[in-house]
Amino acid sequence: MHMDYLHFNPVKHGWVTRVRDWPYSTFHRLVAMGVYAEDWGGGDGDLGYLPE
């Protein structure tokens, strides 16, 4: 859950609309490893995961 929170922060603060759009994230490495789906955390109008 900590990683979910960290990866979603740029979306939460309005810097990007999708998690995958933040270039400085470890999210990209974890997608390549199969930990996250590339569309996790939003995309195409669906925000997907919204941490509290």
Kinemage of the C-alpha trace (Angstrom):
@kinemage 1
@onewidth
@group {chain A} dominant
@subgroup {mainchain}
@vectorlist {calphas} color= white
{ca met a 1} P 0.000 0.000 0.000
{ca his a 2} L 2.918 2.343 0.594
{ca met a 3} L 4.049 1.993 -2.999
{ca asp a 4} L 0.479 2.551 -4.232
{ca tyr a 5} L 0.343 5.781 -2.242
{ca leu a 6} L 3.701 6.975 -3.589
{ca his a 7} L 2.891 6.134 -7.175
{ca phe a 8} L -0.521 7.816 -7.061
{ca asn a 9} L 0.672 11.095 -5.467
{ca pro a 10} L 1.452 12.918 -8.757
{ca val a 11} L -2.116 12.211 -9.910
{ca lys a 12} L -3.598 13.207 -6.562
{ca his a 13} L -1.803 16.558 -6.692
{ca gly a 14} L -2.826 17.221 -10.286
{ca trp a 15} L 0.639 17.063 -11.847
{ca val a 16} L -0.416 14.294 -14.267
{ca thr a 17} L -3.685 12.589 -15.147
{ca arg a 18} L -2.293 9.035 -15.201
{ca val a 19} L 0.310 7.363 -12.983
{ca arg a 20} L 2.267 6.247 -16.044
{ca asp a 21} L 2.699 9.876 -17.152
{ca trp a 22} L 5.003 10.766 -14.222
{ca pro a 23} L 8.510 10.167 -15.637
{ca tyr a 24} L 10.355 10.154 -12.285
{ca ser a 25} L 8.511 7.191 -10.786
{ca thr a 26} L 9.698 3.685 -9.970
{ca phe a 27} L 6.278 2.693 -11.308
{ca his a 28} L 7.789 2.154 -14.775
{ca arg a 29} L 10.330 -0.353 -13.456
{ca leu a 30} L 7.619 -2.221 -11.549
{ca val a 31} L 5.434 -2.384 -14.674
{ca ala a 32} L 8.367 -3.952 -16.530
{ca met a 33} L 8.706 -6.488 -13.692
{ca gly a 34} L 4.991 -7.346 -13.869
{ca val a 35} L 4.093 -5.942 -10.446
{ca tyr a 36} L 1.673 -3.326 -11.817
{ca ala a 37} L -0.401 -3.172 -14.980
{ca glu a 38} L 0.571 -0.220 -17.192
{ca asp a 39} L -2.916 1.288 -16.854
{ca trp a 40} L -2.971 1.025 -13.049
{ca gly a 41} L -4.014 4.261 -11.390
{ca gly a 42} L -5.968 5.731 -14.244
{ca gly a 43} L -6.160 6.140 -17.906
{ca asp a 44} L -8.703 6.738 -20.618
{ca gly a 45} L -11.072 8.533 -18.253
{ca asp a 46} L -10.957 5.873 -15.524
{ca leu a 47} L -9.029 6.769 -12.389
{ca gly a 48} L -8.890 3.128 -11.334
{ca tyr a 49} L -7.264 3.066 -7.904
{ca leu a 50} L -7.939 5.998 -5.590
{ca pro a 51} L -6.042 5.764 -2.281
{ca glu a 52} L -7.624 7.337 0.751
